[in-house]
Amino acid sequence: MIQMICGSTAIGTTIYSEADGAFSADEATEKRLVSLGVAKYVDGKAVATSTEDASSDETGVDIPADENAAEDVSEDVSDIPVYSVDTPMPELKTLAKNAGISFKVGTRKEDLVKMLDEYYGVGDVEDFGLETDDVVV
């Protein structure tokens, strides 16, 4: 079992977020979400933890809100589901349908991922000066 720790993800027709608590998914999906850092294992499995001292209550208190970049992050970013060309086609189709994206029967996974990227405003890897190998999806 896993629990989202940031953002949300769609599995089938269900969208999970941190508020939903623990849920089960297939082992590959759980492993992918945990490796991306958006979920943690619960119920006796290893839980990814931060190396920062969690006992400090003063995180960011010295940064005025108008200068704190985290304050400017749109809540819409957390609504972007986790997907890639490795995501099963039925899940990609569900994500596309939920986003209102029209596609034809026989659309390739790569094309569906590109349509989702365009919908969610995800830029090309090259737009950020990164190599394809630098990106974890």
C-alpha positions as CSV (number, residue, x, y, z in Angstrom):
1,M,0.0,0.0,0.0
2,I,1.1,3.6,-0.7
3,Q,0.0,7.1,0.1
4,M,0.4,10.2,-2.0
5,I,2.7,12.7,-0.3
6,C,2.3,15.4,-2.9
7,G,0.2,16.0,-6.0
8,S,-2.3,13.5,-7.3
9,T,-2.4,10.5,-9.7
10,A,-5.1,8.8,-11.6
11,I,-5.3,5.0,-11.6
12,G,-8.1,3.9,-13.8
13,T,-10.9,6.3,-13.2
14,T,-10.0,7.1,-9.6
15,I,-7.8,10.1,-8.7
16,Y,-5.8,9.8,-5.5
17,S,-4.2,12.6,-3.5
18,E,-2.7,12.9,0.0
19,A,-6.1,13.5,1.5
20,D,-7.3,10.1,0.3
21,G,-4.9,8.2,2.6
22,A,-3.4,4.8,1.8
23,F,-4.5,2.9,-1.3
24,S,-3.3,-0.2,-3.2
25,A,-2.1,-0.3,-6.8
26,D,-0.2,-2.8,-8.8
27,E,3.4,-3.3,-7.6
28,A,4.9,-1.5,-10.7
29,T,2.7,1.6,-10.2
30,E,3.4,1.8,-6.5
31,K,7.2,1.5,-7.2
32,R,7.0,4.2,-9.9
33,L,5.1,6.7,-7.7
34,V,7.5,6.1,-4.7
35,S,10.6,6.4,-7.0
36,L,9.2,9.7,-8.3
37,G,9.0,11.0,-4.7
38,V,5.2,11.6,-4.9
39,A,4.1,8.7,-2.7
40,K,5.4,6.7,0.2
41,Y,4.9,3.0,1.2
42,V,2.7,2.4,4.3
43,D,1.7,-0.7,6.3
44,G,5.0,-2.1,7.2
45,K,6.9,-1.4,4.0
46,A,9.8,1.0,3.8
47,V,8.9,4.7,3.8
48,A,11.0,7.3,2.0
49,T,12.1,10.0,4.5
50,S,13.7,13.3,4.2
51,T,17.3,13.8,5.3
52,E,16.3,17.2,6.7
53,D,15.7,17.6,10.5
54,A,11.9,17.4,10.8
55,S,12.0,18.7,14.3
56,S,12.6,22.3,13.2
57,D,9.4,24.4,13.3
58,E,11.2,27.3,11.7
59,T,11.4,26.1,8.1
60,G,11.1,29.2,5.9
61,V,10.0,31.6,8.7
62,D,12.8,34.0,7.8
63,I,11.6,34.4,4.2
64,P,8.9,36.9,3.6
65,A,5.9,35.4,1.8
66,D,6.3,37.8,-1.2
67,E,9.8,36.4,-1.7
68,N,9.0,32.8,-1.0
69,A,8.8,31.0,-4.4
70,A,6.8,28.2,-2.9
71,E,4.0,30.6,-2.2
72,D,3.8,31.4,-5.9
73,V,3.4,27.8,-7.1
74,S,0.0,27.3,-8.6
75,E,-2.2,24.7,-7.1
76,D,-2.9,23.4,-10.6
77,V,0.6,21.9,-10.7
78,S,-0.5,19.3,-8.1
79,D,-3.3,18.3,-10.3
80,I,-1.0,17.0,-13.1
81,P,-1.2,13.2,-13.0
82,V,2.0,11.1,-13.2
83,Y,2.2,9.4,-16.6
84,S,4.7,8.4,-19.3
85,V,5.1,6.2,-22.4
86,D,5.5,3.3,-19.8
87,T,2.0,4.0,-18.5
88,P,-0.6,1.3,-19.6
89,M,-2.6,2.5,-22.6
90,P,-6.0,2.1,-20.8
91,E,-4.7,4.5,-18.1
92,L,-3.5,7.0,-20.7
93,K,-6.9,6.9,-22.4
94,T,-8.7,7.5,-19.1
95,L,-6.4,10.5,-18.4
96,A,-7.0,11.9,-21.8
97,K,-10.8,11.4,-21.5
98,N,-10.8,13.1,-18.1
99,A,-8.9,16.0,-19.6
100,G,-11.4,16.3,-22.4
101,I,-8.8,15.3,-25.0
102,S,-10.2,13.8,-28.2
103,F,-8.3,11.0,-29.9
104,K,-8.9,8.4,-32.6
105,V,-9.0,4.7,-32.2
106,G,-5.4,3.5,-32.9
107,T,-3.7,6.5,-31.5
108,R,-0.2,5.5,-30.4
109,K,0.9,5.8,-26.8
110,E,3.6,8.3,-27.7
111,D,1.1,10.6,-29.4
112,L,-1.3,10.3,-26.4
113,V,1.5,11.3,-24.1
114,K,2.3,14.3,-26.3
115,M,-1.3,15.3,-26.2
116,L,-1.4,15.1,-22.4
117,D,1.9,17.0,-22.2
118,E,0.4,19.8,-24.3
119,Y,-2.8,19.8,-22.3
120,Y,-0.9,20.1,-19.0
121,G,1.7,22.5,-20.4
122,V,4.6,20.2,-19.9
123,G,7.5,21.4,-22.0
124,D,10.0,19.4,-23.9
125,V,13.0,18.2,-22.0
126,E,15.2,20.4,-24.2
127,D,13.3,23.5,-23.1
128,F,14.9,23.1,-19.7
129,G,18.4,22.5,-20.9
130,L,18.2,18.8,-19.9
131,E,19.1,15.6,-21.7
132,T,16.4,12.9,-22.0
133,D,18.5,10.7,-19.6
134,D,18.3,13.5,-16.9
135,V,14.5,13.2,-16.6
136,V,12.7,10.7,-14.4
137,V,9.1,10.1,-15.6
